[in-house]
Amino acid sequence: MGQSRTMSYEEKRQFRRYVVDFGGLGLFPRDKSVLPGLIVDISMGGCAFFYQEKEDWPENGDEVYTLFGDLVSIEEVPVESVIDLEVTDKTHDVYQMLVARNPEGGAVRRRGVKFGALNEDQLAKLKALIQEFDDFWQRREKKKSILSGRYQ
């Protein structure tokens, strides 16, 4: 028989997706008076983030955002909203973080966006932002391995 024609969900993605724990990266819409959304995964093509619906986030999500980490921020990132759902997993770390910082913020939602056309500077900063998180994650895992005696 020939090869299967089915592809896994991950194989269909154009860009490697990085899962972001602990709200390490965030973003704002143009109106920076709202509490920032917390990115839960990111790639060179887009990201997904949690936010609270009472925070006056743009309804359709097609907007310009600012993405930020500890060391890198990217201004004027055009995005197109792909999906927006209420989060039902109340045990998720980022869900709990959002509710703890604003108990009156309403339902927690997850919005997936794809990035629009980025200029060279924005692309370089996006790579640096992803690298910042990836470096943090690798240092964290190495430290855990050392502490558990598994690091060679």
N, C-alpha and C positions, 0 to 999 in steps of 0.2 A: 504494500500500500504506500501511497505518497505521504508527504508531510501533512499534518493537520493544518487547516486553514484558520483555526482560531488563534487569537493572540490574547495574552493576559492583559489586564487593564494597564499594568506598568509598562508593558512593551509598546503600547500605543502612545505613550507620552513622548513628546518631542524633546523635553528637557528633563534631566535628573531632578527629582523633587527631594528637598531636605526637610525633614520633620523638625520643627522648632519646639522645644520644651520650655516651660517656665516663663513664657511671655518674654523671651530674650530679644525679640524684635517687635517693633510696633509701627503704626502708621496713623496719620491724621488725614481727614478730608481738608478741603480748603479752609473750612471754618474750624480753626484750631481751638475754639472754646469748648469743644466736646472732649471727653476723656478719650485717649487714643485706643484704637483697636489693637489687639494683640495677635501677631502673626503666628499661625500654628504650622504652616508649611510654606515653602518658597522655592521657586525655580527661576531660571532666566526667562521663563514665559509668563509667570504670574505667581499669585500667592493666595492663600486662604487665611482669613483672620476671624477672630471672635470679637464681637462688640455688643453693647447693650442697646436695645431698641429705643429706650427713652432718651438716648443721648443725641437725638436729632441728626443722625447720620443721613446722608443723601438717600432718598428712597430707592432710586433705580441703580445707584452705584456707579453709573457712568460719569466719571468725575476725574479730577486731578488730585493725586494724593502725594504726601510726603512720607517716605519710608525711612526708618531710623533704627540704628543699633547703638551700641556704646561708643563706637569710634567713627561710624560712617552714617551720613544721612543723604538722601536723594530727594531733591525738590522737583515739583511739577511732573510727577509720573502719571501719564495718561493711562486710565484703566477702563475696561469694559466688564461689567458685572456678568458672571456666567451662572451663578447659583446663589441663593440666599435662603437659608433654612434655620428654623429654631433648633437650638441644641437641646437634646433631651438627656444627654449623659451628664448628670449633675456631679459625677465623681471626677470628671476631667479636671486636671490641675488648673488649666487656664480658665475654665468655667468658674471654679471656686475662687480664683484670684480676682476675677471681675466682680463677682457678687460681694466678695469681702471688701473691695475698695469702694463699692457703691451699691449698698443693699436695696436702694430705691430705684435702681437703674432700669428695671423692667426685665423682660425676657432676654436671655443671652442668645445671640444669633451667630451663625457662621456664614460668611460671604466668601465666595470664590471669585477672583477677578483675573483677567488676563491683561498683561501689559500691552499698551499701544506702542506706537513707534517711539523708540528711545534714541536720543542722540549719543554720540561716542562717549561723552563725559558721563551720562547717566548709565550707559552699559558698563563702563569701567567701575563706577561706584556700586552698581548692582552686584558685579562679580566680587568686589571687595566686601560688600555687606554679607553675601553668602559665605565668603571665605572667613570673615570674622566669626560667624556663627559656627562654621565647620571646625575652625581652629579651637574654639572654646570647647566644643563637644569632644574633640580628640584629646585635648588636655584633661578634660574631666574623666573620660574613660581610662586614660593612662594612669591617672591618680588613683582611680578605683582599683585598677589591676595591681598597682604597687601596694596599696593598702591591704589587698586580699592575698598578696604573695604570689600572684599569677604572672607578674610581669617579668620577662627575661631580659 
